Amino acid sequence: MREGPARGSDAAAARLGARLRLSRRRLGLTQEAVSDRTGLSKSFLSQLEAGLANPTLDSLHRIAEAVETPLSVLLGGGGGGRTAAAVALSTTYRPARDGREWADGEGRTYPLTAPGARRFETVLAEGTPAHHGFVTGHPGEELCHVLGGRLRAEVDGQEFDLTQGASLHYDSALPHRLTALEPGTRFLLQVAGPPVA
């Protein structure tokens, strides 16, 4: 019989696998397409989605970018897993991006913080990125700031209609979803995890 920590680790792996599968499917990607985007084998990704693999931090970052989902969202939900090893913070430059108008229900996120950032992640979101199309929750907190357009935020059953310049700060453990209401909607999302011991 397995001991408690192993069961907690199994549960964390299962949550990661389920979130990865959901994010991949919402983008219409096959495991083979994610394999092409990440350089990771299809069999490894299959095991990961089944909760049977232990990815490295580098693999997780590649996967998160491939399925256009912040790493904190992929890893979110409950405790019990081991904390990823600390990664030295680097100086990261991201060039400006031209705005694009996405069709309803479509969008993209672009990471702005360095890979391995642990205290918070910041992403630029355009339209309705795939992982924002469904209700999610994960430990920590989020700050959403609208740069342009209109955004509907749903947090724990409460709706907010956000326009350019508006911000919303909330406990990201609460069920939440962000939906673009018009073409050209862009927003910054800062995601902070639980305090690092």
Phi and psi in degrees as a GROMACS rama.xvg file:
@    title "Ramachandran Plot"
@    xaxis  label "Phi"
@    yaxis  label "Psi"
@TYPE xy
-77.3584  154.333  ARG-2
-91.47  167.59  GLU-3
-49.4962  -50.9701  GLY-4
-59.1128  -36.8971  PRO-5
-65.1232  -40.0099  ALA-6
-63.9567  -40.0255  ARG-7
-62.6776  -40.5589  GLY-8
-65.0783  -41.0136  SER-9
-61.328  -41.7535  ASP-10
-64.8452  -41.1029  ALA-11
-64.259  -41.0266  ALA-12
-65.1272  -38.5352  ALA-13
-66.1566  -40.6515  ALA-14
-64.0588  -43.918  ARG-15
-59.7403  -46.8247  LEU-16
-59.5682  -43.0008  GLY-17
-66.1366  -41.4757  ALA-18
-67.7845  -38.3928  ARG-19
-63.2208  -47.3134  LEU-20
-60.2826  -44.4585  ARG-21
-64.1632  -44.9253  LEU-22
-63.3791  -41.9959  SER-23
-63.4056  -46.1707  ARG-24
-67.0861  -35.3989  ARG-25
-67.1798  -23.6297  ARG-26
-87.6445  -5.84885  LEU-27
72.8278  26.4292  GLY-28
-96.101  143  LEU-29
-87.1424  166.584  THR-30
-62.3287  -33.6746  GLN-31
-64.2406  -38.9585  GLU-32
-65.5236  -40.43  ALA-33
-66.624  -36.3472  VAL-34
-60.369  -44.221  SER-35
-63.2343  -38.7128  ASP-36
-72.3553  -29.7401  ARG-37
-105.142  -22.1466  THR-38
80.2435  7.53377  GLY-39
-94.8732  150.156  LEU-40
-69.8397  151.111  SER-41
-62.8202  -37.0996  LYS-42
-66.1303  -38.0463  SER-43
-63.7379  -44.2355  PHE-44
-63.9258  -37.0706  LEU-45
-63.0941  -44.7824  SER-46
-64.4051  -38.1242  GLN-47
-63.1611  -44.9223  LEU-48
-65.651  -27.6966  GLU-49
-84.0191  -2.74747  ALA-50
78.3298  24.0737  GLY-51
-111.518  2.16125  LEU-52
-122.457  154.25  ALA-53
-115.02  97.2445  ASN-54
-76.0188  154.751  PRO-55
-79.3432  166.505  THR-56
-63.3733  -38.3497  LEU-57
-62.2349  -43.6995  ASP-58
-62.0377  -41.7034  SER-59
-61.5343  -41.4252  LEU-60
-65.1016  -41.5019  HIS-61
-63.7157  -41.0081  ARG-62
-66.1112  -44.1745  ILE-63
-58.9633  -42.6257  ALA-64
-68.047  -37.4433  GLU-65
-64.8447  -37.9011  ALA-66
-99.6032  11.907  VAL-67
52.9523  46.3201  GLU-68
-133.227  127.369  THR-69
-54.8703  141.719  PRO-70
-56.4433  -37.0434  LEU-71
-62.1325  -31.2686  SER-72
-73.6875  -43.055  VAL-73
-60.9738  -37.6883  LEU-74
-88.7021  -5.37528  LEU-75
-66.281  165.302  GLY-76
94.442  103.382  GLY-77
70.0139  167.866  GLY-78
-106.739  -159.263  GLY-79
104.217  -24.922  GLY-80
-87.3626  164.875  GLY-81
-78.4074  144.492  ARG-82
-73.3637  137.567  THR-83
-63.6611  148.903  ALA-84
-63.0975  145.767  ALA-85
-65.7052  143.517  ALA-86
-120.671  136.069  VAL-87
-62.411  133.319  ALA-88
-75.6963  135.189  LEU-89
-114.763  162.432  SER-90
-81.7941  125.699  THR-91
-124.964  126.06  THR-92
-104.894  131.702  TYR-93
-120.557  122.213  ARG-94
-68.3574  158.499  PRO-95
-63.5729  148.711  ALA-96
-115.393  139.981  ARG-97
-71.4383  139.817  ASP-98
-67.5485  147.287  GLY-99
-133.391  143.52  ARG-100
-93.3474  120.065  GLU-101
-97.6233  147.622  TRP-102
-66.0226  159.113  ALA-103
-53.4197  134.18  ASP-104
82.8968  0.37901  GLY-105
-117.075  160.131  GLU-106
170.642  -174.124  GLY-107
-154.722  149.564  ARG-108
-114.799  149.426  THR-109
-127.906  117.867  TYR-110
-66.0876  136.987  PRO-111
-108.471  -25.4346  LEU-112
-88.5709  164.29  THR-113
-69.3673  146.691  ALA-114
-56.4146  135.135  PRO-115
92.619  -2.09282  GLY-116
-60.0128  130.284  ALA-117
-109.737  -32.1107  ARG-118
-75.3555  -36.798  ARG-119
-158.786  157.305  PHE-120
-119.766  144.001  GLU-121
-125.953  132.241  THR-122
-128.802  150.599  VAL-123
-96.7416  125.95  LEU-124
-115.205  140.254  ALA-125
-126.62  135.645  GLU-126
66.9016  -144.959  GLY-127
-114.275  94.1573  THR-128
-58.1433  151.234  PRO-129
-51.8438  -44.2821  ALA-130
-76.2219  -9.06216  HIS-131
-90.6439  -8.42023  HIS-132
-75.4111  -11.9028  GLY-133
-125.513  158.702  PHE-134
-71.6771  133.467  VAL-135
-138.595  171.613  THR-136
-159.793  144.79  GLY-137
-158.02  155.469  HIS-138
-60.7749  145.695  PRO-139
117.866  -150.749  GLY-140
-148.491  159.782  GLU-141
-133.191  148.751  GLU-142
-124.094  122.353  LEU-143
-111.881  127.74  CYS-144
-128.062  122.628  HIS-145
-85.2631  122.49  VAL-146
-89.0453  -27.9355  LEU-147
-170.735  152.252  GLY-148
84.2237  -158.158  GLY-149
-131.281  142.731  ARG-150
-134.973  134.086  LEU-151
-99.4644  124.013  ARG-152
-110.056  129.896  ALA-153
-114.246  120.19  GLU-154
-130.391  113.466  VAL-155
52.1527  43.5641  ASP-156
84.7123  -6.41092  GLY-157
-100.214  136.171  GLN-158
-105.35  141.974  GLU-159
-130.069  130.499  PHE-160
-99.9508  108.068  ASP-161
-104.77  132.224  LEU-162
-113.77  176.522  THR-163
-49.534  129.032  GLN-164
93.2256  -13.8565  GLY-165
-81.0692  150.279  ALA-166
-131.293  154.649  SER-167
-141.247  127.499  LEU-168
-118.328  129.579  HIS-169
-152.99  162.452  TYR-170
-75.3672  114.156  ASP-171
-74.9776  -4.76815  SER-172
-73.1567  -21.0798  ALA-173
-72.7092  145.937  LEU-174
-60.4622  129.245  PRO-175
-147.417  156.816  HIS-176
-152.222  144.806  ARG-177
-123.962  126.461  LEU-178
-131.105  126.383  THR-179
-69.6378  136.757  ALA-180
-104.487  -9.50283  LEU-181
-153.696  157.272  GLU-182
-59.3336  148.62  PRO-183
81.756  7.64979  GLY-184
-68.6321  129.302  THR-185
-135.827  140.669  ARG-186
-149.741  152.748  PHE-187
-96.3681  137.222  LEU-188
-126.081  117.429  LEU-189
-104.34  122.799  GLN-190
-113.879  119.875  VAL-191
-112.874  132.254  ALA-192
-88.6048  -178.968  GLY-193
-61.0091  156.605  PRO-194
-56.0893  140.848  PRO-195
-84.6246  129.134  VAL-196
